Amino acid sequence: MRTPVVGTRATERGASGAGQRARLLDAIVVVAASRGYANARMADLVDHAGVSRATFYELFRDKEHCFLAAHGALAERLLADTGKAVAQGDPQSAVDRVFAAVIEFAGRDPLAFTFLTHEAMLAGLVVMDERDRLIDGLLALVERAHEQAPTEASLPDVPVRALIGGLIRLLGIRLRRGPHNSERLRQDLIRWIDCYRVSERHSRDAGPTVSPGVLERSERSTPRVIAPQPLPKGRHRLPRTVVEGIQRQRLLHATAAAIHANGYAATTVADIVLAAGVSREAFYSHFRNRPEAFIETHRLVFEQLMALTAGAFFSCTGSWPERVWGSGRAFARFIVDAPSLAYFGFTESYAPGPELAQRTDDALLAFTVFLADGYSYRPAANELPRVISEAIAATIMDAAAFYIRRGRSDELIALLPRMSYVVLAPFMGTEAAHAFLDGKARTDAA
C-alpha cells in the first residue's frame, strides 16, 4: 500500500478537517495520476476521499488549489528524503545520490512520482512552475554539497539542472511503459553522469562556447520550417485539392498558435478557425472534432522536426560529431522559427491525454537514432549502457521545454554548444568533445 500524501492513517480516518484534507490530498494524487488531471472529476475526488462536495469547497477553492497543495506536500517529502541521502555521502557524489533517491522514490511510489512530474505538466502553467521548483530544490541540494567539495573533486561539467530534468522525464517515460528494474537503471545512469566528470580545477564553468556571429553565419545552410501558404482571394483557378491542402496546413498551424495563446484546455474550434482565417465548415471538412485537430497538429510538429533534424544529420558528409552538430543546429532553428509549433510539441503535447502522451514519448525516443553511431566512435563508448541515448534525448527535450515555456527560445541558439556537449561527451570523452566544439568556433569563423 502506498504511503498517504500527508498525515497518518489514523488521522485520515478521522472526521476532523485535517483528516478530511489529508484524504482529499491523497485522492487527487491517485485519481489524477491514474486517470489524468483533465479527467479527474470532482465526483471522483470526493468519492475516493469519502467526503462531501461541500466539504471539498470548505477546504479548497478548486481542483487546481487541491492539486497544488498535494504537489507541495509530496515535493517536500521527496526533497527531505533526497536531502538526507545527499548528507550521508561525500560532496562529490551529490548528483549520484540525488539520482538514486529520485529513482528509489519513483519505484516505491510510482503514482506519487507521476503526479509530481508528468501530471504537473498537464495541469496548467501554475502547476508546471511547481514542477520546476521541485527540480530547483533538487539542484540546490547538489549545489550546496558541491560548495563543500575539495578543489580536486571530480564533478560533472554540464548543467546539473538539465541532468535532473532529463532524469525526471526519462523516469516518466519508463513508468508509462510499465515496471522496470530501478537498481539497474540507477547503475546505468550513474555511469552516464560519470561520463561528464572532470576535476574542478580543469573544468570550464561556462562550458564550450561558439560566438553568436558564427552561429548566424553557419545557420544559412540550415533547413527552415515550411510555413503555410496564404489562401487565394477572390476568383482563382487553383484545383480544389490544392485549396484544401492549404486550408489543412493553415488549420494545423492555427491549432498550434491558438494553443500557444490560450493553452490546451481553453482552446476552442472558434479560436482555431479565427487564427486560420477559414470557416467553421472548412474545419469540419478536415477534422471530426477538436481532439482530432490536436492529434494531427502533433503529427505535423514532430514530422517537421524530425524531417529537419534528420535531413541535416544525414546530408552531412563529415564525422559523427559534425552530423550531431548539424542536426542540433536544425533542432534549435526549428524552435526559434516556429514558436507555436515548438510550444505545442514541447509544452502542451502531453495535455490531450494518454494517446498523445505515448506519441510524444515515442517521438522523443525516435531522436536516439542520431546517437547510434556514437557507441562505435571509440572503444570505450561501446561499453556504455544503451539507456544513455534515452537519457540524453530526455535531457535535451526537457531543457528545450524549460526555455520554450518561458518565451526564451532565442537563447537555445547560444546554448547549442553546451547542449551539443551533453550529447557528445559520453561518446567522445570530455577533452575530445571540448576540443571539437572549440574547433567549430575557429573553423567556422575562418
C-alpha positions in Angstrom: 0.0 0.0 0.0 1.3 3.4 -0.9 2.1 6.0 1.8 -0.6 8.7 2.2 0.4 12.1 1.0 0.2 13.7 4.4 -0.8 12.6 7.9 -1.2 9.2 9.4 -3.8 6.7 8.5 -5.4 7.2 11.9 -5.7 10.9 11.2 -7.0 10.2 7.7 -9.8 8.1 9.1 -10.8 10.8 11.5 -13.6 13.2 11.0 -11.6 16.3 11.6 -10.9 18.9 8.9 -7.2 17.9 8.9 -8.2 14.3 8.3 -10.6 15.2 5.5 -8.0 17.5 3.9 -5.4 14.6 4.0 -7.8 12.2 2.4 -8.6 14.7 -0.4 -4.9 15.3 -1.0 -4.4 11.6 -1.3 -7.4 11.3 -3.5 -6.2 13.8 -6.1 -2.8 12.0 -6.3 -4.5 8.7 -7.0 -7.2 10.0 -9.3 -5.0 12.4 -11.3 -2.1 10.0 -11.7 -4.3 7.1 -12.7 -6.9 8.9 -14.9 -5.1 12.2 -15.9 -5.6 15.6 -14.4 -8.0 16.7 -17.1 -10.2 13.6 -16.4 -10.1 14.0 -12.6 -13.7 14.9 -11.8 -14.9 16.4 -8.6 -17.2 13.4 -8.1 -14.1 11.0 -8.3 -12.2 13.1 -5.8 -14.9 13.3 -3.1 -15.9 9.6 -3.6 -12.3 8.4 -3.2 -11.8 10.6 -0.2 -15.2 9.8 1.4 -16.2 13.4 1.9 -18.9 15.6 0.5 -18.6 18.1 -2.3 -19.4 20.8 0.2 -16.5 19.7 2.4 -14.2 19.9 -0.5 -15.1 23.5 -1.2 -14.7 24.3 2.5 -11.0 23.2 2.2 -10.0 24.1 -1.3 -11.0 26.8 -3.8 -11.0 24.4 -6.8 -9.2 21.3 -8.2 -6.0 23.3 -9.0 -5.8 24.5 -5.4 -6.1 20.9 -4.2 -3.5 19.8 -6.8 -1.0 22.4 -5.7 -1.4 21.5 -2.0 -0.8 17.8 -2.7 2.1 18.6 -5.0 3.7 20.8 -2.3 3.3 18.1 0.3 4.8 15.4 -1.9 7.6 17.6 -3.1 8.5 18.4 0.5 8.7 14.7 1.2 10.9 13.9 -1.8 13.2 16.8 -1.1 13.6 15.8 2.6 14.4 12.2 1.6 16.8 13.3 -1.0 18.5 15.8 1.4 19.1 13.1 3.9 20.7 10.9 1.1 23.0 13.7 0.0 24.0 14.5 3.5 25.1 10.9 4.1 27.7 10.9 1.3 30.7 12.9 0.3 30.1 16.1 -1.6 31.3 15.0 -5.0 28.7 12.1 -5.0 25.8 14.5 -4.6 24.4 14.1 -8.1 24.7 10.3 -7.8 22.7 10.4 -4.5 20.1 12.7 -5.9 19.6 10.4 -8.9 19.4 7.3 -6.6 16.9 9.0 -4.2 14.6 10.1 -7.1 14.8 6.7 -8.8 14.0 5.0 -5.5 11.1 7.3 -4.8 9.7 6.6 -8.3 10.0 2.9 -7.8 8.5 2.9 -4.3 5.5 5.2 -5.2 5.0 5.5 -9.0 1.6 7.2 -8.6 3.1 9.9 -6.5 6.1 10.4 -8.8 3.7 10.5 -11.9 1.6 13.1 -10.1 4.7 15.2 -9.1 6.2 15.2 -12.6 4.1 14.1 -15.5 0.6 15.2 -14.3 2.2 18.5 -13.2 2.9 19.2 -16.9 -0.8 18.8 -17.7 -2.4 20.9 -15.0 -1.6 24.4 -16.3 1.3 26.8 -16.2 1.0 27.5 -12.4 1.5 23.8 -11.6 4.2 23.5 -14.2 6.1 26.1 -12.2 5.8 23.9 -9.2 7.5 21.0 -11.1 10.3 23.5 -11.9 10.5 24.5 -8.3 10.9 20.8 -7.4 13.8 20.5 -9.8 15.3 23.7 -8.5 15.1 22.2 -5.0 16.9 19.1 -6.0 19.5 21.3 -7.8 20.0 23.3 -4.6 20.9 20.2 -2.7 23.6 19.4 -5.2 25.0 22.9 -5.3 25.3 23.1 -1.6 27.1 19.9 -1.5 29.5 20.9 -4.3 30.4 24.0 -2.4 31.9 21.8 0.2 33.8 19.6 -2.3 37.6 19.9 -2.4 39.3 21.6 -5.3 40.5 18.4 -6.8 37.0 16.8 -6.6 35.7 15.2 -9.8 32.4 16.9 -10.7 30.1 16.8 -13.8 30.9 19.8 -16.0 27.4 20.0 -17.5 24.4 21.9 -16.2 23.2 19.7 -13.3 19.7 21.1 -13.6 19.5 19.7 -17.2 20.6 16.3 -15.9 17.9 16.3 -13.2 15.2 17.4 -15.6 16.3 14.7 -18.0 16.2 12.1 -15.3 12.6 13.1 -14.3 11.4 13.0 -17.9 13.1 9.6 -18.5 11.6 8.1 -15.4 8.2 9.3 -16.6 8.7 7.5 -19.9 9.8 4.3 -18.2 6.9 4.3 -15.8 4.4 4.7 -18.6 6.0 1.7 -20.3 5.5 -0.4 -17.2 7.6 -1.8 -14.4 11.4 -1.5 -14.7 14.5 -2.6 -12.8 15.2 0.5 -10.6 18.6 -0.7 -9.4 19.8 -1.5 -12.9 18.6 1.9 -14.1 20.3 3.6 -11.2 23.6 1.9 -12.0 23.4 2.8 -15.7 22.5 6.4 -15.1 25.4 6.8 -12.6 27.7 5.6 -15.4 26.1 8.3 -17.6 26.9 11.0 -15.0 30.5 9.7 -14.7 30.9 10.5 -18.4 30.9 14.2 -17.6 33.1 14.2 -14.5 36.3 16.2 -14.6 38.5 17.7 -11.9 37.1 21.0 -10.9 40.4 22.7 -11.5 40.2 21.6 -15.1 36.5 22.2 -15.7 35.1 25.1 -17.7 32.3 26.6 -15.8 30.9 28.4 -18.8 31.1 25.3 -21.0 32.2 25.2 -24.6 31.1 28.3 -26.5 30.6 29.4 -30.1 30.1 33.1 -30.8 26.6 34.3 -31.9 28.1 35.6 -35.2 29.5 32.2 -36.1 26.1 30.7 -35.4 24.3 33.3 -37.6 26.7 32.6 -40.5 26.5 28.8 -40.2 22.7 28.7 -40.0 22.3 29.9 -43.5 22.6 26.3 -44.7 20.2 25.0 -42.1 16.8 23.9 -43.4 13.9 26.0 -42.3 10.3 25.3 -41.2 7.8 25.3 -44.0 5.1 27.9 -43.3 1.5 27.5 -44.6 0.7 29.3 -47.9 -1.9 32.1 -47.9 -5.3 31.3 -49.1 -6.2 32.6 -52.6 -8.5 35.6 -52.5 -11.4 36.1 -54.9 -11.8 34.1 -58.1 -8.9 31.7 -58.9 -8.1 28.6 -60.9 -6.4 26.6 -58.3 -7.6 22.9 -58.1 -9.9 22.2 -55.2 -7.3 19.7 -53.8 -4.7 22.4 -53.7 -7.0 24.8 -51.8 -8.0 22.0 -49.4 -4.3 21.3 -48.8 -3.6 24.9 -48.0 -6.6 25.0 -45.7 -5.5 21.9 -43.8 -2.0 23.3 -43.3 -3.3 26.6 -42.1 -5.7 24.9 -39.7 -2.8 22.8 -38.2 -0.6 25.8 -37.7 -3.5 27.7 -36.4 -4.2 25.0 -33.8 -0.7 25.3 -32.5 -1.0 29.1 -32.5 -4.3 29.0 -30.6 -2.9 26.6 -28.0 0.2 28.8 -27.7 -2.1 31.8 -27.0 -4.7 30.2 -24.8 -3.4 26.9 -23.5 -4.7 23.5 -24.5 -7.8 23.4 -22.2 -9.1 26.8 -23.2 -8.6 26.4 -27.0 -11.8 26.1 -28.9 -12.7 25.4 -32.6 -13.7 29.0 -32.9 -10.2 30.1 -31.8 -8.6 27.8 -34.4 -10.8 28.9 -37.4 -10.2 32.5 -36.5 -6.4 32.0 -36.4 -6.5 30.1 -39.7 -8.8 32.5 -41.5 -11.1 29.8 -42.7 -14.8 29.0 -42.0 -16.1 26.6 -39.3 -17.4 24.4 -42.2 -13.8 24.2 -43.5 -12.6 23.0 -40.2 -15.1 20.2 -40.0 -14.4 19.2 -43.6 -10.9 18.3 -42.4 -11.4 17.1 -38.8 -14.2 15.4 -37.0 -13.6 17.4 -33.8 -11.1 19.4 -31.8 -9.2 16.3 -30.4 -8.5 15.1 -34.0 -7.1 18.5 -34.9 -4.8 18.3 -31.9 -3.6 14.8 -32.9 -2.9 15.9 -36.5 -1.1 19.0 -35.3 1.0 16.8 -33.0 1.9 14.7 -36.0 2.8 17.8 -38.0 5.1 19.2 -35.3 7.2 16.0 -34.9 7.2 15.2 -38.6 8.6 18.6 -39.4 11.1 18.5 -36.6 12.3 15.0 -37.5 12.5 15.9 -41.2 14.6 19.0 -40.5 17.0 17.3 -38.0 17.3 14.1 -39.9 17.9 16.0 -43.1 20.7 18.0 -41.5 22.1 14.8 -39.9 22.1 12.5 -42.9 23.1 15.1 -45.5 26.3 15.9 -43.7 29.3 14.0 -45.1 31.5 14.8 -42.1 32.2 12.8 -39.0 29.6 11.7 -36.5 30.2 14.7 -34.2 29.8 17.0 -37.3 26.5 15.4 -38.1 25.3 15.8 -34.5 26.2 19.4 -34.6 24.3 19.9 -37.8 21.2 18.2 -36.5 21.4 20.2 -33.3 21.5 23.4 -35.2 18.4 22.4 -37.2 16.7 21.4 -33.9 17.4 24.8 -32.4 16.3 26.7 -35.6 13.0 24.8 -35.7 12.2 26.0 -32.1 13.2 29.6 -32.9 11.5 29.8 -36.3 8.2 28.1 -35.3 7.5 29.1 -31.7 3.9 28.0 -31.7 4.7 24.6 -33.1 7.5 24.2 -30.6 5.3 25.3 -27.7 2.7 22.7 -28.7 5.2 19.9 -29.1 7.4 20.6 -26.1 4.9 22.1 -23.6 1.3 21.1 -24.4 1.7 17.8 -26.3 1.0 15.7 -23.2 -2.1 17.6 -22.2 -4.7 16.0 -24.6 -4.4 12.6 -22.9 -2.7 9.2 -22.9 -2.7 8.7 -26.7 -0.7 11.9 -27.4 1.5 11.3 -24.3 2.5 8.0 -25.8 3.1 9.6 -29.2 5.2 12.3 -27.6 7.3 9.7 -25.8 7.8 7.7 -29.0 8.7 10.9 -30.9 11.3 11.8 -28.3 12.9 8.4 -28.3 13.0 8.4 -32.1 15.7 11.1 -31.8 18.0 8.5 -30.3 18.7 7.3 -33.9 21.2 10.1 -34.1 23.2 8.7 -31.3 23.6 5.1 -32.5 26.9 5.8 -34.2 28.3 7.3 -31.0 28.7 3.8 -29.5 31.2 2.9 -32.2 33.0 6.3 -32.1 35.7 4.9 -29.8 36.2 1.5 -28.0 35.2 2.9 -24.6 31.9 4.1 -25.9 30.8 0.6 -27.0 30.7 -0.3 -23.3 28.2 2.3 -22.3 24.6 1.3 -21.4 22.2 2.0 -24.2 19.8 3.8 -21.9 22.2 6.7 -22.1 20.7 7.5 -25.5 17.3 7.8 -23.9 18.7 9.9 -21.0 20.3 12.3 -23.4 17.2 12.7 -25.5 15.1 13.3 -22.4 17.6 15.9 -21.2 17.6 17.8 -24.4 13.8 17.7 -24.6 13.4 18.9 -21.0 15.9 21.7 -21.4 14.2 22.9 -24.6 10.8 22.8 -22.9 12.1 24.9 -20.0 13.2 27.7 -22.3 10.2 27.5 -24.6 7.7 27.7 -21.8 9.3 30.9 -20.6 9.4 32.6 -24.0 13.2 32.3 -24.1 13.6 30.2 -27.2 16.1 32.5 -28.8 18.6 31.6 -26.0 18.7 28.0 -27.3 20.9 29.1 -30.2 23.5 30.3 -27.7 23.1 27.2 -25.7 23.6 24.9 -28.7 27.3 24.3 -27.9 26.5 23.3 -24.3 23.7 21.0 -25.3 25.9 19.5 -28.0 28.4 18.8 -25.3 25.8 16.9 -23.3 25.2 14.7 -26.4 28.9 14.2 -27.4 30.9 13.9 -24.2 29.8 10.4 -23.2 30.9 9.0 -26.6 33.9 11.2 -27.4 35.2 11.8 -23.9 35.2 15.3 -22.2 38.5 16.5 -23.7 37.7 15.5 -27.3 34.2 17.0 -27.0 35.6 20.3 -25.7 38.2 20.3 -28.5 35.6 19.6 -31.2 33.2 22.3 -30.1 36.1 24.8 -29.7 37.2 23.8 -33.2 33.8 24.7 -34.5 34.3 28.3 -33.4 37.8 28.5 -35.0 36.9 26.7 -38.3 33.5 28.4 -38.9 35.0 31.8 -38.1 37.8 31.5 -40.6 
